[in-house]
Amino acid sequence: MQTAAAPNDRIPARHADGRRKAAILMLALGEDAAAKVCAGLDDRDITNLAIGFADLGRLDAREVERLIDEFAAHVSLSLAA
């Protein structure tokens, strides 16, 4: 007998990873800046972000630092283009 897949088992890894990254970045932004970002999101984006928060679990400081560095590099490249 097969068991039903958990909801996250059906989500492509890149989507789950993106949700996690978005949730971590929102936490890193702080409450005021995150609220401003959220004000510009649609319902689907808010739902995806909420799923990302729900799945976060325990965070490692090194993971947060790497993600902030990755985000900063993408922003720098976007501004240079």
Contacts in CASP RR format, 6 or more apart in sequence:
PFRMAT RR
TARGET T0000
AUTHOR 0000-0000-0000
METHOD contacts of the structure
MODEL  1
MQTAAAPNDRIPARHADGRRKAAILMLALGEDAAAKVCAGLDDRDITNLA
IGFADLGRLDAREVERLIDEFAAHVSLSLAA
8 16 0 8 1.000
8 55 0 8 1.000
15 48 0 8 1.000
16 52 0 8 1.000
16 55 0 8 1.000
19 48 0 8 1.000
19 49 0 8 1.000
19 51 0 8 1.000
19 52 0 8 1.000
19 55 0 8 1.000
20 52 0 8 1.000
20 55 0 8 1.000
20 56 0 8 1.000
21 67 0 8 1.000
21 70 0 8 1.000
21 71 0 8 1.000
22 48 0 8 1.000
22 49 0 8 1.000
22 52 0 8 1.000
23 49 0 8 1.000
23 52 0 8 1.000
23 53 0 8 1.000
23 55 0 8 1.000
23 56 0 8 1.000
24 56 0 8 1.000
24 59 0 8 1.000
24 63 0 8 1.000
24 64 0 8 1.000
24 67 0 8 1.000
25 67 0 8 1.000
25 68 0 8 1.000
25 71 0 8 1.000
26 34 0 8 1.000
26 37 0 8 1.000
26 38 0 8 1.000
26 49 0 8 1.000
26 53 0 8 1.000
27 34 0 8 1.000
27 59 0 8 1.000
27 64 0 8 1.000
28 64 0 8 1.000
28 67 0 8 1.000
28 68 0 8 1.000
29 37 0 8 1.000
38 46 0 8 1.000
38 49 0 8 1.000
41 49 0 8 1.000
END
